Amino acid sequence: MLIPFFFYHLITLRTHAATILSHAAASPLSFSVKDFGARGNGVHYDTLPIQSTIDACSAAVSTSPHIPSCHVEFPRGKYLTATVHLKSSVILRIHKNATILGGTKIEDYPREQERWYVVLAEDAADVGITGGGEINGQGLKFVKRFEKRKNVMVSWNETGACLGDECRPRLVGFIGCRNVRVWDVNLIEPAYWCLHLVRSQNTSVEDVTIYGNFNSPNNDGIDIEDSNNTFITRCRIDTGDDAICPKSSTGPVYNFTATNSWIRTKSSAIKLGSASWYDFKGFLFDNITIYQSHRGLGFQIRDGGNVSDIKFSNINISTRYYDPLWWGRAEPIYVTTCPRDSTSKEGSISNLQFINITATSENGIFLSGSKHGILSSLKFINVNLTYRRRTRFAGGLFDYRPGCEGLVNHSTAGLMMEHIDGLVVQNVNMRWFEDNSARWNNPLEFRPSTVNNISFLNFHSGFHSGEVATI
C-alpha cells in the first residue's frame, strides 16, 4: 500500500526527531505545508496537508521541553481550505504573497455553528498567526445580492444548521486560549466576524490589517468576548460593521487596551456591547483615529452588566451618515444603558473619561442612562467638537437602536443628557457650521429631573463663522 507523501514526511520527521531537537534547542522548529503536500493553487483543497503540518508541529513540540514553538510555513501561493485547527505552541507563518482562502460551502465547516471559522484554536496555549500574508474569507462570495445601501447576504439557516440571518462562518477564532499573539498579518473579507477572541486570556494583536466589504453587514473587525488582558496596537481596521467590539456573554471583560490604530466603519468604530450580561472594567483607548464612521465611540449596555473605569484619550473622530438602515445617526460619542427589552436588566456605567478628544460630526454627543442604569462620574476634558452636515439625510432624530425606543423625533442637540449623576465638562469647545434650516438649534439638551451634579468649566458653544458664546 502506498503511503501518502505528507504522512510519509510526518513519519520521517518523527524518526529523526531526536537529531532535529538536539540541533534546535531553544529555537522554534519550522515545517512547510508544501512539504506535506499542499498545492497552493487556490483551486484544490489543502485542508489535509495544512492540518497534518499543524499536527506534526504540535507533536514535535510536545516531545521536547527544549522547543518553545513550531512554525507552520505558508510559502507563496493560495491555499484553499476548510476549517483548520490550530494547536498549542504552533504559530502559523503566512508569508507575503501567500493567502489562506476560506471555503464557501457549509460542508467546509464543523457541524456545530460555534466552530464555524476558517482558522480555529480551542483550549490552546502559546499560539499565534504572523508572516505578512493574508487570511481571506472570500466574503464577497457570500453576497446574495449587492446593494448600495446594505448587501443581502447568504444565510445557511435554510439548511437548518442555525437560526436567524447571520449564519455564515467567521474568519479566525481563539476559544478558551491562553497567550495568543496575532501580528503582522492581513485578515481580509470575512463572511461574518473577522477576529473573534472568546474566553481567552493574555492576547496581543499587533500590526494587523483588517478589511471587510463596506456594504456587508456583521463583518465585525475584532470581537473580544468574555476575554481578559487583551492588548491591541498599530492596527488598521476598515470594515462594514463594528470595528473593535468587547462583549460579555458568559463572563466579564477586564483589562483591555487599544492604542495607535486607525478605523473606518459603517457602524461603530469602538463599541461595548450590545451583548452585555456581565461587567466591563479597566479599559484604555489611546491615540486612535476614527475616520468617517457611522458612529464613533459607543456603549450599548442592554443586558444588566455594569461598566466602570473606562478611559478614552487622544482620539480623533470624524463621523457621517451613511444610511438609515445602519444603527446610528453619526454620533461621535454614544453612551446608553436602556434595556434591550421588557425582560432585560439595567446595567450602570461609571467612571468614564474622555480626555483630549477632537470630533467633526453630523450629530451631537448622546448620553442616555436609564431609570435603574444611571450614568455616573463622567468627565469630558479638553474636547473640541465641530458639527457640520455633509449629507442630505433627514436630521431631527435620536437613535436609541438597537432596542430601547428606536428612532425618536427630536431636534439635534450638541450634548444630549438623561439619567446622569455626576458629569464634569471642562475645556470643551463646541462649534457649529451655519445651517439655514435651523437644525443646529440646541447646544445642551437635558431633563433636569434626571440629571444631577453637573459641572461646566470653560465651556464654549457658537457658530463656526460667528461669535462664540461662553458658559
Summary of the structure (lengths in Angstrom):
residues: 471
radius of gyration: 24.4
end to end distance: 87.4
largest distance: 88.9
contacts: 1739
relative contact order: 0.06
helix: 11%
strand: 51%
